[in-house]
């Protein structure tokens, strides 16, 4: 679910050019756009959005196709869909900040 939210956020940013988030993230993205150039920034963001949307589709299909009843876990499974995209999103932001 979180993958779909991040994908929608990235597509919204690409389509409208507006960023949603804190002032710091808005300034980082504005600087990133100015530093890289609009065309290069848009191509890079579109590539990230496509990769994330493909990953979201694959994870959604796996969720409905695979049988998870045989797995016995002692902690709630509902945390796992949030951890992966959160880590990936943070790694992407760190890489973008280091490239500035």
FISEVEX-119171 format. One record per residue: residue number from 1; residue in three letters; chain; x negated, y negated, z negated of N, C-alpha, C in turn. Coordinates in nm, 3 decimals, padded with zeros to 5 digits. Layout:
% FISEVEX-119171
(NUM,'Ala','A',(X,Y,Z),(X,Y,Z),(X,Y,Z)) ...
//
This chain:
% FISEVEX-119171
(1,'Unk','A',(-00.082,00.118,00.000),(00.000,00.000,00.000),(-00.087,-00.126,00.000)) (2,'Unk','A',(-00.192,-00.124,-00.079),(-00.281,-00.239,-00.089),(-00.354,-00.263,00.043)) (3,'Unk','A',(-00.385,-00.153,00.116),(-00.448,-00.167,00.248),(-00.358,-00.246,00.342)) (4,'Unk','A',(-00.228,-00.218,00.337),(-00.134,-00.289,00.424),(-00.125,-00.437,00.388)) (5,'Unk','A',(-00.134,-00.468,00.259),(-00.128,-00.607,00.215),(-00.251,-00.683,00.265)) (6,'Unk','A',(-00.368,-00.623,00.252),(-00.491,-00.687,00.298),(-00.489,-00.703,00.450)) (7,'Unk','A',(-00.439,-00.602,00.521),(-00.429,-00.610,00.667),(-00.334,-00.723,00.708)) (8,'Unk','A',(-00.221,-00.734,00.640),(-00.126,-00.841,00.670),(-00.188,-00.977,00.641)) (9,'Unk','A',(-00.263,-00.988,00.533),(-00.332,-01.113,00.499),(-00.430,-01.152,00.608)) (10,'Unk','A',(-00.509,-01.057,00.656),(-00.608,-01.086,00.759),(-00.540,-01.125,00.891)) (11,'Unk','A',(-00.434,-01.054,00.927),(-00.363,-01.088,01.051),(-00.296,-01.224,01.041)) (12,'Unk','A',(-00.243,-01.258,00.924),(-00.184,-01.390,00.904),(-00.290,-01.499,00.920)) (13,'Unk','A',(-00.408,-01.474,00.865),(-00.517,-01.571,00.875),(-00.559,-01.589,01.020)) (14,'Unk','A',(-00.564,-01.481,01.095),(-00.603,-01.490,01.236),(-00.498,-01.564,01.317)) (15,'Unk','A',(-00.371,-01.530,01.295),(-00.263,-01.588,01.377),(-00.242,-01.737,01.348)) (16,'Unk','A',(-00.241,-01.774,01.220),(-00.208,-01.913,01.185),(-00.330,-02.001,01.162)) (17,'Unk','A',(-00.442,-01.941,01.128),(-00.561,-02.020,01.096),(-00.561,-02.070,00.953)) (18,'Unk','A',(-00.454,-02.043,00.877),(-00.447,-02.084,00.737),(-00.496,-01.970,00.649)) (19,'Unk','A',(-00.556,-02.006,00.537),(-00.601,-01.905,00.443),(-00.517,-01.912,00.317)) (20,'Unk','A',(-00.494,-01.797,00.259),(-00.421,-01.787,00.134),(-00.521,-01.743,00.029)) (21,'Unk','A',(-00.519,-01.809,-00.084),(-00.609,-01.769,-00.190),(-00.653,-01.889,-00.272)) (22,'Unk','A',(-00.758,-01.866,-00.349),(-00.810,-01.971,-00.435),(-00.881,-02.077,-00.352)) (23,'Unk','A',(-00.909,-02.189,-00.415),(-00.980,-02.296,-00.344),(-01.120,-02.250,-00.303)) (24,'Unk','A',(-01.180,-02.167,-00.386),(-01.313,-02.117,-00.354),(-01.311,-02.030,-00.230)) (25,'Unk','A',(-01.216,-01.937,-00.222),(-01.210,-01.850,-00.104),(-01.174,-01.929,00.021)) (26,'Unk','A',(-01.090,-02.031,00.007),(-01.056,-02.116,00.121),(-01.177,-02.194,00.170)) (27,'Unk','A',(-01.257,-02.242,00.076),(-01.378,-02.316,00.115),(-01.481,-02.225,00.178)) (28,'Unk','A',(-01.494,-02.103,00.125),(-01.590,-02.007,00.182),(-01.549,-01.973,00.325)) (29,'Unk','A',(-01.419,-01.949,00.348),(-01.375,-01.917,00.483),(-01.389,-02.037,00.576)) (30,'Unk','A',(-01.363,-02.157,00.527),(-01.380,-02.277,00.609),(-01.527,-02.296,00.646)) (31,'Unk','A',(-01.615,-02.275,00.550),(-01.757,-02.286,00.578),(-01.801,-02.178,00.675)) (32,'Unk','A',(-01.750,-02.056,00.655),(-01.782,-01.944,00.743),(-01.740,-01.975,00.886)) (33,'Unk','A',(-01.621,-02.033,00.903),(-01.573,-02.072,01.036),(-01.664,-02.177,01.099)) (34,'Unk','A',(-01.699,-02.278,01.022),(-01.784,-02.384,01.076),(-01.924,-02.334,01.107)) (35,'Unk','A',(-01.977,-02.249,01.021),(-02.113,-02.199,01.037),(-02.124,-02.103,01.156)) (36,'Unk','A',(-02.029,-02.012,01.168),(-02.035,-01.912,01.275),(-01.975,-01.962,01.406)) (37,'Unk','A',(-01.888,-02.056,01.398),(-01.815,-02.100,01.517),(-01.679,-02.031,01.520)) (38,'Unk','A',(-01.581,-02.101,01.574),(-01.444,-02.051,01.572),(-01.429,-01.920,01.650)) (39,'Unk','A',(-01.491,-01.913,01.767),(-01.475,-01.795,01.852),(-01.538,-01.671,01.789)) (40,'Unk','A',(-01.660,-01.687,01.739),(-01.730,-01.574,01.676),(-01.660,-01.531,01.548)) (41,'Unk','A',(-01.611,-01.628,01.468),(-01.541,-01.597,01.344),(-01.413,-01.520,01.373)) (42,'Unk','A',(-01.338,-01.566,01.474),(-01.212,-01.501,01.508),(-01.236,-01.358,01.557)) (43,'Unk','A',(-01.339,-01.338,01.638),(-01.370,-01.204,01.688),(-01.409,-01.110,01.573)) (44,'Unk','A',(-01.489,-01.160,01.480),(-01.532,-01.079,01.366),(-01.413,-01.046,01.275)) (45,'Unk','A',(-01.328,-01.143,01.249),(-01.211,-01.120,01.164),(-01.112,-01.026,01.231)) (46,'Unk','A',(-01.096,-01.038,01.361),(-01.006,-00.948,01.433),(-01.059,-00.806,01.430)) (47,'Unk','A',(-01.189,-00.789,01.443),(-01.249,-00.656,01.434),(-01.226,-00.595,01.296)) (48,'Unk','A',(-01.245,-00.674,01.192),(-01.221,-00.625,01.056),(-01.075,-00.587,01.036)) (49,'Unk','A',(-00.984,-00.668,01.089),(-00.841,-00.640,01.074),(-00.803,-00.513,01.149)) (50,'Unk','A',(-00.858,-00.492,01.267),(-00.827,-00.370,01.343),(-00.879,-00.246,01.272)) (51,'Unk','A',(-01.000,-00.253,01.221),(-01.056,-00.139,01.148),(-00.972,-00.109,01.024)) (52,'Unk','A',(-00.935,-00.212,00.952),(-00.854,-00.192,00.831),(-00.714,-00.141,00.864)) (53,'Unk','A',(-00.655,-00.186,00.975),(-00.522,-00.138,01.011),(-00.527,00.008,01.054)) (54,'Unk','A',(-00.631,00.047,01.126),(-00.647,00.188,01.163),(-00.664,00.274,01.038)) (55,'Unk','A',(-00.745,00.225,00.944),(-00.764,00.297,00.818),(-00.633,00.307,00.741)) (56,'Unk','A',(-00.554,00.201,00.740),(-00.425,00.203,00.671),(-00.331,00.304,00.734)) (57,'Unk','A',(-00.329,00.309,00.867),(-00.243,00.406,00.936),(-00.286,00.548,00.903)) (58,'Unk','A',(-00.415,00.573,00.906),(-00.467,00.708,00.876),(-00.432,00.747,00.733)) (59,'Unk','A',(-00.452,00.656,00.638),(-00.420,00.688,00.499),(-00.270,00.711,00.478)) (60,'Unk','A',(-00.187,00.634,00.548),(-00.043,00.651,00.536),(00.000,00.786,00.594)) (61,'Unk','A',(-00.056,00.823,00.709),(-00.023,00.953,00.769),(-00.069,01.066,00.678)) (62,'Unk','A',(-00.189,01.054,00.623),(-00.240,01.158,00.532),(-00.152,01.169,00.407)) (63,'Unk','A',(-00.100,01.059,00.361),(-00.014,01.061,00.243),(00.112,01.141,00.268)) (64,'Unk','A',(00.169,01.130,00.388),(00.293,01.201,00.419),(00.269,01.343,00.468)) (65,'Unk','A',(00.152,01.372,00.526),(00.127,01.503,00.584),(00.064,01.600,00.484)) (66,'Unk','A',(-00.033,01.554,00.409),(-00.104,01.643,00.317),(-00.020,01.674,00.195)) (67,'Unk','A',(-00.039,01.794,00.143),(00.034,01.837,00.025),(-00.057,01.820,-00.097)) (68,'Unk','A',(-00.020,01.729,-00.185),(-00.101,01.701,-00.304),(-00.047,01.770,-00.429)) (69,'Unk','A',(00.049,01.860,-00.415),(00.107,01.926,-00.531),(00.011,02.022,-00.599)) (70,'Unk','A',(-00.084,02.076,-00.524),(-00.175,02.173,-00.582),(-00.283,02.108,-00.667)) (71,'Unk','A',(-00.302,01.980,-00.659),(-00.406,01.911,-00.735),(-00.353,01.879,-00.874)) (72,'Unk','A',(-00.428,01.917,-00.976),(-00.392,01.888,-01.114),(-00.487,01.780,-01.167)) (73,'Unk','A',(-00.435,01.664,-01.194),(-00.514,01.555,-01.247),(-00.460,01.515,-01.384)) (74,'Unk','A',(-00.551,01.474,-01.472),(-00.511,01.436,-01.607),(-00.478,01.287,-01.618)) (75,'Unk','A',(-00.505,01.210,-01.515),(-00.476,01.068,-01.519),(-00.385,01.032,-01.401)) (76,'Unk','A',(-00.322,00.916,-01.408),(-00.224,00.882,-01.305),(-00.286,00.866,-01.166)) (77,'Unk','A',(-00.223,00.923,-01.066),(-00.271,00.916,-00.929),(-00.241,00.781,-00.866)) (78,'Unk','A',(-00.152,00.702,-00.925),(-00.110,00.578,-00.864),(-00.220,00.472,-00.864)) (79,'Unk','A',(-00.331,00.495,-00.930),(-00.439,00.399,-00.936),(-00.529,00.410,-00.811)) (80,'Unk','A',(-00.540,00.529,-00.754),(-00.631,00.552,-00.642),(-00.603,00.467,-00.519)) (81,'Unk','A',(-00.478,00.446,-00.478),(-00.456,00.363,-00.360),(-00.500,00.218,-00.380)) (82,'Unk','A',(-00.515,00.174,-00.501),(-00.558,00.036,-00.526),(-00.709,00.021,-00.534)) (83,'Unk','A',(-00.777,00.125,-00.579),(-00.921,00.115,-00.602),(-01.000,00.106,-00.472)) (84,'Unk','A',(-00.969,00.191,-00.373),(-01.044,00.194,-00.247),(-01.038,00.063,-00.171)) (85,'Unk','A',(-00.920,00.012,-00.142),(-00.915,-00.116,-00.070),(-00.974,-00.232,-00.150)) (86,'Unk','A',(-00.958,-00.230,-00.281),(-01.014,-00.337,-00.363),(-01.166,-00.338,-00.353)) (87,'Unk','A',(-01.227,-00.221,-00.360),(-01.373,-00.211,-00.349),(-01.417,-00.253,-00.209)) (88,'Unk','A',(-01.346,-00.205,-00.106),(-01.381,-00.241,00.031),(-01.367,-00.389,00.058)) (89,'Unk','A',(-01.261,-00.449,00.008),(-01.239,-00.592,00.027),(-01.349,-00.673,-00.042)) (90,'Unk','A',(-01.386,-00.633,-00.163),(-01.491,-00.704,-00.236),(-01.627,-00.688,-00.169)) (91,'Unk','A',(-01.655,-00.570,-00.117),(-01.781,-00.550,-00.046),(-01.785,-00.637,00.079)) (92,'Unk','A',(-01.673,-00.645,00.150),(-01.666,-00.731,00.268),(-01.688,-00.876,00.234)) (93,'Unk','A',(-01.627,-00.923,00.125),(-01.646,-01.062,00.083),(-01.791,-01.088,00.043)) (94,'Unk','A',(-01.853,-00.994,-00.026),(-01.993,-01.012,-00.067),(-02.083,-01.017,00.054)) (95,'Unk','A',(-02.058,-00.930,00.153),(-02.138,-00.931,00.275),(-02.121,-01.064,00.349)) (96,'Unk','A',(-01.997,-01.114,00.356),(-01.973,-01.242,00.422),(-02.044,-01.356,00.349)) (97,'Unk','A',(-02.043,-01.353,00.217),(-02.109,-01.459,00.140),(-02.260,-01.452,00.159)) (98,'Unk','A',(-02.314,-01.330,00.167),(-02.458,-01.317,00.186),(-02.500,-01.361,00.325)) (99,'Unk','A',(-02.411,-01.349,00.425),(-02.445,-01.391,00.560),(-02.440,-01.542,00.576)) (100,'Unk','A',(-02.382,-01.612,00.479),(-02.377,-01.758,00.488),(-02.516,-01.811,00.464)) 
//
